[in-house]
Amino acid sequence: MIDDAPDVAPEKPTRPRSRRAGAAVVGAVDGLLAVALPFAVLAALAVLAWAGLGRAEGWTPYASAAADVWLLGHGVDVRFAAPGGAFTVTAAALGPALVTALCAVRAGRRAAATGAPALAWAAQLVAVLAASAVLVRVGTSTIAAPVVWQGLLLPLLLAAAASLVGLRSTRAGVRPLPDGVRAGLIALLLLVAAAAVLLTLLLLARFADVVALDESLDAGPVGGLVLTCAQLLALPTFVVWALAWIVGAGASLGTGSAIGPFAGSSGPLPALPVLGAVPVDPPAIAAAVLVLPVVAGFAAVLLVRRRGAATGAVPLGALTGVVAGIGAGVLAAASAGAAGPGRFAAVGPDALLVAGLSAVLVGLPALVAGAVVRAPPPQSEAVDEPQ
């Protein structure tokens, strides 16, 4: 008997070449998005400012200024030419860097879902490098000159590190980080969260001063919107300064102006409404904020102990303090520098002081927590005996 059923051709497996091409496209698109998203916001604000001012010149200088702000937000030094003399801005408004990092984490997770995650990750970095090079070129003008090697390297390093975090978070079987590193990162996140809450409370408590300063500028509807968005971009930087305030290091707002939990001094401040919330003369109770890093260190070790960390108290506490101190110091260094000429040539916290105080205030309670809190014993599996 002859079977007249038609032969069904077997499905062709997906070609490795097409999988690799798809992974490269995904990585490149995600890399471009990590750069384009924060720059698009800055460019929209720049064009809005140009339209609101009604200047006769074209919009291209404003697009160039948006590129300079993007570069500054990623830690790139930019030298400006001014009638009173040239000056270099090195302090970063970390908002664009935060958006880039979040996009890169997402890109790392998407790369892990492709058939060739390493290729997707590499394509993402190539796209970030190419887009950064374009923005360095756009931001270079007769008025501003960004440092080229920083403009190429710093965004690339940020995207690479954040993408690896996303890539690692989605891959099964990855070797976990050492207990002390995990506890240090948890403590750092708790410090950043506490600093954000503190900044929010200060803004609410001194909201009338902030509004009065904003109204005194009389920037108009468009200027007010641009000014508000500019302060939002700098908000992560202010959170880092609040972190420095929490650990007792404080921050400088220019020559003759400093803020801290123990004392402060105020000189002329930049005309930013958000600075109306600065506690120039803190009350004596403000020193109580030093308990926050202590609680963060203890809580971080408590959490990793609950998850089975069996590392000894001394190495666990020491590594927790070192990791938290290094992280806080890096954030402080990124947020500090020169914000302008004259007395604003040095603003922000002292990175080494922030790192040292954070390491001590987090590490000591972490050591105590490691000594008094033990990891839970492994649960023994009950075996049902046959009747």
C-alpha positions as CSV (number, residue, x, y, z in Angstrom):
1,M,0.0,0.0,0.0
2,I,1.4,3.3,-1.1
3,D,1.3,6.2,1.4
4,D,0.2,9.3,-0.6
5,A,0.7,11.7,2.3
6,P,2.9,14.5,1.3
7,D,6.3,14.6,2.9
8,V,6.7,17.4,5.5
9,A,10.0,19.1,5.4
10,P,11.7,19.3,8.8
11,E,12.0,22.7,10.3
12,K,15.3,24.4,9.7
13,P,17.0,25.3,12.9
14,T,17.7,29.0,13.4
15,R,21.1,29.7,11.9
16,P,23.8,30.8,14.3
17,R,24.7,33.6,12.0
18,S,21.2,35.1,12.1
19,R,21.1,34.7,15.9
20,R,24.4,36.6,16.2
21,A,23.2,39.3,13.9
22,G,20.0,39.7,15.9
23,A,22.0,39.9,19.1
24,A,24.3,42.6,17.6
25,V,21.3,44.6,16.5
26,V,19.7,44.4,19.9
27,G,22.9,45.5,21.6
28,A,23.5,48.4,19.2
29,V,20.0,49.7,19.6
30,D,20.1,49.5,23.4
31,G,23.5,51.2,23.4
32,L,22.2,54.1,21.3
33,L,19.1,54.3,23.5
34,A,21.3,54.7,26.6
35,V,22.9,57.7,25.1
36,A,20.0,59.2,23.1
37,L,17.4,59.1,25.9
38,P,19.1,61.5,28.3
39,F,20.4,63.7,25.5
40,A,17.0,63.9,23.9
41,V,15.6,65.4,27.2
42,L,18.5,67.9,27.3
43,A,18.1,68.8,23.6
44,A,14.3,69.3,24.1
45,L,15.0,71.7,27.0
46,A,17.7,73.5,25.0
47,V,15.3,74.0,22.0
48,L,12.6,75.1,24.4
49,A,14.9,77.7,25.9
50,W,15.9,78.9,22.5
51,A,12.2,79.3,21.4
52,G,11.3,81.0,24.7
53,L,14.2,83.5,24.5
54,G,13.3,84.4,20.9
55,R,16.9,85.0,20.0
56,A,17.9,85.8,16.4
57,E,20.6,83.2,16.2
58,G,19.9,79.6,15.2
59,W,19.2,76.7,17.6
60,T,22.6,74.9,17.0
61,P,24.4,76.6,19.9
62,Y,21.7,75.4,22.2
63,A,22.1,71.8,20.9
64,S,25.8,72.1,21.5
65,A,25.1,73.3,25.0
66,A,22.8,70.2,25.5
67,A,25.7,68.0,24.5
68,D,28.0,69.7,26.9
69,V,25.5,69.2,29.8
70,W,25.3,65.5,28.8
71,L,29.1,65.2,28.9
72,L,29.3,67.1,32.2
73,G,26.7,64.7,33.6
74,H,29.0,61.8,32.9
75,G,32.0,63.3,34.6
76,V,33.6,64.9,31.6
77,D,35.5,68.1,32.2
78,V,34.5,71.0,29.9
79,R,36.4,74.2,29.5
80,F,34.4,77.3,28.8
81,A,35.5,80.6,27.3
82,A,34.1,83.7,29.0
83,P,34.7,87.4,28.8
84,G,36.3,87.4,32.3
85,G,38.6,84.5,31.5
86,A,38.3,80.8,30.7
87,F,37.3,78.3,33.4
88,T,36.8,74.6,33.6
89,V,33.7,72.8,35.0
90,T,34.5,69.5,36.6
91,A,31.5,68.9,39.0
92,A,28.9,66.6,37.5
93,A,25.1,66.9,37.5
94,L,24.6,63.2,37.8
95,G,21.1,63.0,36.3
96,P,22.2,62.0,32.8
97,A,24.6,59.4,34.1
98,L,21.8,57.9,36.2
99,V,19.6,57.5,33.2
100,T,22.4,56.1,31.1
101,A,23.2,53.5,33.9
102,L,19.6,52.4,34.2
103,C,19.3,52.0,30.4
104,A,22.5,50.0,30.4
105,V,21.3,47.7,33.1
106,R,18.2,47.1,31.0
107,A,20.4,46.5,28.0
108,G,22.5,43.9,29.9
109,R,19.3,42.0,30.8
110,R,18.2,42.1,27.2
111,A,21.6,40.9,26.0
112,A,21.3,37.9,28.3
113,A,18.1,36.9,26.6
114,T,19.7,36.8,23.1
115,G,21.5,33.9,21.6
116,A,24.9,35.6,21.8
117,P,25.0,37.8,25.0
118,A,28.7,38.6,24.7
119,L,28.2,39.9,21.1
120,A,25.2,41.9,22.2
121,W,27.2,43.4,25.1
122,A,30.1,44.3,22.7
123,A,27.7,45.9,20.2
124,Q,26.2,48.0,22.9
125,L,29.6,49.3,23.9
126,V,30.5,50.1,20.3
127,A,27.2,52.0,19.9
128,V,27.8,54.0,23.2
129,L,31.4,54.8,22.1
130,A,30.2,56.0,18.6
131,A,27.3,58.1,20.1
132,S,29.6,59.6,22.7
133,A,32.1,60.6,20.0
134,V,29.3,62.3,18.1
135,L,28.3,64.3,21.2
136,V,31.9,65.3,21.9
137,R,32.0,66.7,18.4
138,V,28.6,68.5,18.8
139,G,29.6,69.9,22.2
140,T,32.9,71.3,20.9
141,S,32.6,75.0,19.9
142,T,34.2,78.3,20.3
143,I,32.6,78.6,23.7
144,A,33.0,75.1,25.1
145,A,35.7,72.4,24.7
146,P,35.2,69.1,26.4
147,V,38.1,66.8,27.2
148,V,38.0,64.3,24.3
149,W,39.4,61.2,26.0
150,Q,37.1,61.6,28.9
151,G,34.1,62.1,26.7
152,L,34.9,58.8,25.0
153,L,36.1,56.7,28.0
154,L,33.9,57.7,30.9
155,P,30.4,57.1,29.4
156,L,31.8,53.8,28.0
157,L,33.0,52.6,31.4
158,L,29.7,53.5,33.0
159,A,27.7,51.7,30.3
160,A,30.0,48.7,30.5
161,A,29.8,48.3,34.3
162,A,26.0,48.9,34.4
163,S,25.4,46.5,31.5
164,L,27.4,43.8,33.2
165,V,25.3,44.2,36.3
166,G,22.2,43.6,34.3
167,L,23.8,40.7,32.4
168,R,24.8,39.1,35.7
169,S,21.5,39.5,37.4
170,T,19.6,37.4,34.8
171,R,22.1,34.5,34.3
172,A,21.6,31.4,36.3
173,G,24.5,29.6,38.0
174,V,26.6,32.7,38.4
175,R,28.9,32.6,41.4
176,P,27.6,34.9,44.1
177,L,29.5,37.9,45.3
178,P,31.5,37.5,48.6
179,D,29.4,38.1,51.7
180,G,31.3,41.3,52.6
181,V,30.8,42.8,49.1
182,R,27.1,42.1,49.2
183,A,26.8,43.6,52.6
184,G,28.8,46.6,51.6
185,L,26.7,47.3,48.5
186,I,23.5,46.9,50.6
187,A,24.8,49.4,53.2
188,L,25.7,51.8,50.4
189,L,22.2,51.5,48.9
190,L,20.7,52.1,52.4
191,L,22.9,55.2,52.8
192,V,21.8,56.6,49.4
193,A,18.1,55.9,50.3
194,A,18.5,57.6,53.6
195,A,20.2,60.6,51.9
196,A,17.3,60.8,49.4
197,V,14.7,60.8,52.3
198,L,16.7,63.5,54.2
199,L,16.8,65.7,51.1
200,T,13.1,65.3,50.6
201,L,12.4,66.2,54.2
202,L,14.6,69.3,54.0
203,L,12.8,70.4,50.8
204,L,9.4,70.0,52.5
205,A,10.5,71.7,55.7
206,R,12.0,74.7,53.9
207,F,9.5,74.7,51.0
208,A,8.6,78.4,51.6
209,D,12.2,79.5,51.2
210,V,12.6,77.4,48.0
211,V,9.4,79.0,46.5
212,A,10.5,82.5,47.5
213,L,13.8,82.1,45.8
214,D,12.2,80.7,42.7
215,E,9.8,83.7,42.5
216,S,12.6,86.2,43.0
217,L,14.3,84.9,39.8
218,D,11.2,85.9,37.7
219,A,12.3,83.4,35.0
220,G,8.9,83.3,33.3
221,P,7.0,80.2,32.3
222,V,9.6,78.8,29.9
223,G,12.6,79.8,32.0
224,G,10.9,78.4,35.1
225,L,10.3,75.1,33.4
226,V,13.9,74.9,32.1
227,L,15.2,75.9,35.6
228,T,13.1,73.2,37.3
229,C,14.3,70.5,34.9
230,A,17.9,71.6,35.3
231,Q,17.5,71.1,39.1
232,L,15.9,67.7,38.6
233,L,19.0,66.7,36.5
234,A,21.2,67.8,39.4
235,L,19.1,66.1,42.0
236,P,21.3,62.9,42.2
237,T,24.2,65.2,42.9
238,F,22.4,66.8,45.8
239,V,21.5,63.3,47.1
240,V,25.2,62.5,47.2
241,W,25.9,65.7,49.0
242,A,23.2,64.7,51.5
243,L,25.0,61.4,51.9
244,A,28.2,63.3,52.7
245,W,26.2,65.3,55.3
246,I,24.9,62.1,56.9
247,V,28.3,60.6,57.5
248,G,29.6,63.9,59.0
249,A,31.8,65.0,56.1
250,G,29.5,67.8,54.8
251,A,30.0,69.6,51.6
252,S,31.4,72.8,50.2
253,L,29.1,75.2,48.3
254,G,32.0,77.4,47.3
255,T,34.7,79.4,49.0
256,G,33.4,80.5,52.4
257,S,30.3,78.3,52.3
258,A,30.1,74.8,53.9
259,I,27.3,72.6,55.2
260,G,27.6,69.8,57.7
261,P,25.7,68.2,60.6
262,F,27.8,70.0,63.2
263,A,28.2,73.5,61.9
264,G,27.9,75.5,58.7
265,S,28.9,78.8,57.1
266,S,27.2,80.5,54.3
267,G,28.4,82.9,51.6
268,P,26.7,83.9,48.4
269,L,25.0,80.9,46.8
270,P,24.1,80.1,43.2
271,A,20.6,81.3,42.2
272,L,19.1,77.8,42.4
273,P,15.8,77.6,44.3
274,V,16.7,74.1,45.6
275,L,19.6,75.6,47.6
276,G,17.0,77.4,49.7
277,A,16.7,74.1,51.6
278,V,20.3,74.1,52.6
279,P,20.6,73.9,56.5
280,V,23.3,76.5,56.9
281,D,23.0,76.6,60.7
282,P,21.9,73.1,61.7
283,P,20.5,72.5,65.2
284,A,22.4,70.4,67.7
285,I,20.1,67.4,67.1
286,A,21.3,67.3,63.5
287,A,24.4,65.3,64.7
288,A,22.0,62.4,65.4
289,V,22.1,61.6,61.6
290,L,25.4,59.9,62.3
291,V,23.3,57.0,63.6
292,L,22.1,56.3,60.0
293,P,25.3,54.8,58.7
294,V,25.6,52.8,61.9
295,V,22.1,51.4,61.3
296,A,22.9,50.8,57.6
297,G,26.0,48.7,58.5
298,F,24.3,46.6,61.1
299,A,21.2,46.1,58.9
300,A,23.3,45.1,55.9
301,V,25.1,42.3,57.8
302,L,21.9,41.2,59.3
303,L,20.4,40.8,55.9
304,V,23.3,38.7,54.5
305,R,23.4,36.6,57.7
306,R,19.7,35.8,57.2
307,R,20.6,34.6,53.7
308,G,23.2,32.2,55.1
309,A,26.4,34.2,55.1
310,A,28.9,32.2,57.3
311,T,31.9,34.5,56.9
312,G,33.7,35.4,60.1
313,A,32.8,38.6,61.9
314,V,36.1,40.4,61.3
315,P,36.5,39.8,57.6
316,L,32.8,40.4,57.0
317,G,32.7,43.7,58.9
318,A,36.0,44.9,57.4
319,L,35.0,44.1,53.8
320,T,31.5,45.6,54.4
321,G,33.1,48.9,55.5
322,V,35.7,49.0,52.7
323,V,33.1,48.4,50.0
324,A,30.7,50.9,51.4
325,G,33.5,53.5,51.9
326,I,34.8,53.0,48.3
327,G,31.3,53.3,46.8
328,A,30.6,56.5,48.9
329,G,33.9,57.9,48.0
330,V,33.4,57.3,44.2
331,L,30.0,59.0,44.4
332,A,31.4,61.9,46.3
333,A,34.3,62.3,43.8
334,A,31.9,62.3,40.9
335,S,29.7,65.0,42.4
336,A,32.5,67.3,43.5
337,G,34.8,69.7,41.5
338,A,34.6,73.1,39.9
339,A,31.2,74.4,39.2
340,G,32.3,77.8,37.8
341,P,34.9,80.5,38.1
342,G,36.0,82.3,41.3
343,R,34.6,81.1,44.5
344,F,32.8,78.2,42.8
345,A,36.0,76.6,41.7
346,A,35.6,73.9,44.4
347,V,32.2,72.6,45.4
348,G,30.9,69.3,46.8
349,P,32.2,66.9,49.4
350,D,35.8,65.8,50.1
351,A,35.8,62.3,48.6
352,L,38.6,60.9,50.8
353,L,36.9,62.1,53.9
354,V,33.5,60.7,52.8
355,A,35.2,57.4,52.0
356,G,37.0,57.2,55.3
357,L,34.0,58.2,57.5
358,S,31.7,55.9,55.6
359,A,34.1,52.9,56.0
360,V,34.4,53.5,59.8
361,L,30.7,54.2,60.5
362,V,29.5,51.3,58.5
363,G,32.3,48.8,59.1
364,L,32.3,48.9,62.9
365,P,28.6,48.1,63.4
366,A,28.9,45.6,60.6
367,L,31.7,43.9,62.6
368,V,29.4,43.9,65.7
369,A,26.5,42.5,63.8
370,G,28.7,39.8,62.3
371,A,29.7,38.8,65.8
372,V,26.3,38.7,67.5
373,V,24.2,37.5,64.5
374,R,24.7,34.0,63.3
375,A,23.7,32.5,60.0
376,P,20.7,30.2,60.4
377,P,21.6,26.5,60.4
378,P,20.9,24.7,57.1
379,Q,17.5,23.1,57.0
380,S,17.7,19.3,57.1
381,E,15.4,17.6,54.7
382,A,13.0,15.2,56.3
383,V,12.9,11.7,54.8
384,D,9.7,9.8,55.1
385,E,10.4,6.2,56.1
386,P,8.2,3.6,54.5
387,Q,5.5,2.1,56.7
